[in-house]
Amino acid sequence: MTGVRPLHLAAEIAPAPPDGSGARAVADVLATARAAEDARLDFLTHDDSFARPGLDALAVLARIAPATRSVGLVPTVTTTHTEPFHVQAAVATLDWVSRGRAGWRIDVSPGEAEARLFGRRPAPPAAALWQEASETAEVSRRLWDSWEDDAEIRDVATGRFIDRDKLHHVGFEGSAFSVKGPSIVPRPPQGNPVVVVDATRPAARETAARHADVALIRAASPEEAAALRAELHRAARAHGRDPGLLRVLLTVAADLGTHPGGPAALAAQVAGWHGGGAVDGLHFVPAVPGRDLPRFAAEVAGALRDRGLFRTAYEGTTLRDRLGLPRPVSQYAPKGADA
């Protein structure tokens, strides 16, 4: 693959709501996760929402993490009706449990029915929800950085666990919350777990441009995808970011048993759109994960590997390694410190 722009493949793994057997649902997720890992996919997403029944995505992937070794794990985490301090701690814990393979897909909960479940406030407008999501992403990054990498001492002889001089208050003031910090969880293995945002909805694009390492889009043509990718890159640059570090993946929902052409056609589409610079890869949403995801892993990823476009083995150990992203230096580390 020398000289070829890396192709990234991800897939959605959430099962149908369990019919009374949560253990069976987790076993199904584990089986499909292992199939995805065997195919060397970059990462798996697990959707979640307050609007439907089912197991908690973050908890499920925390169970899957010790039973897998290489594939990235990205649960949907809703920033509406949740506490940012708790959210960042949970995502950081997943990064520790997975040994540096965690991400989180930021989402909001706009429904009044979901708001009534909590009884704290009515659902704000979409723009306000995404502003809050953006602030949650910002304070999460600060809290992840609030422990310097060498803050842990673990000196049994003196009884000192941490160097308090290497813990930092973040002092964040947002539109809906304030956080003092520091975090209660040491800095994650990746420094900052990978941030994923579905940027299909215009209201989410500002959050994606500011904070996402991976932006998911939907498009009907390579031209539309390329335009969305360029828009996200321009917005990222306007926020002082390097757009070359933003990965844009096309989300495709498909039934590999009934769309025309099956896995071969999907592989050809991915190869064409990626080769033309429209996207950096594909996020596949199977109609039936237990059936379609193994076919995607074996036949679509396999066909792209045969074309020399997709990896034959995992490189590095973290999700950031898979995506070709550097490990960020803590913003609170002494100037000139290395990550």
QUINOR-V501251 format. One record per run of one state. SS is the DSSP state (A for helix, B for strand, O for the rest). FROM is the first residue (numbers start at 1). TO is the last residue. If there is no record, write none. Layout:
ss=(SS/SS)
from=(FROM/FROM)
to=(TO/TO)
//
This chain:
ss=(O/B/O/A/O/B/O/A/O/B/O/A/O/B/O/A/O/A/O/B/O/B/O/B/O/A/B/O/B/O/B/O/B/O/B/O/B/O/A/O/B/O/A/O/A/O/B/O/A/O/B/O/A/O/A/O)
from=(1/8/13/22/39/43/47/57/66/72/79/84/98/102/108/112/119/126/146/147/148/152/156/160/163/164/167/168/172/174/178/180/188/189/191/192/194/199/202/212/214/218/222/239/243/246/247/255/262/276/281/287/289/307/319/324)
to=(7/12/21/38/42/46/56/65/71/78/83/97/101/107/111/118/125/145/146/147/151/155/159/162/163/166/167/171/173/177/179/187/188/190/191/193/198/201/211/213/217/221/238/242/245/246/254/261/275/280/286/288/306/318/323/339)
//
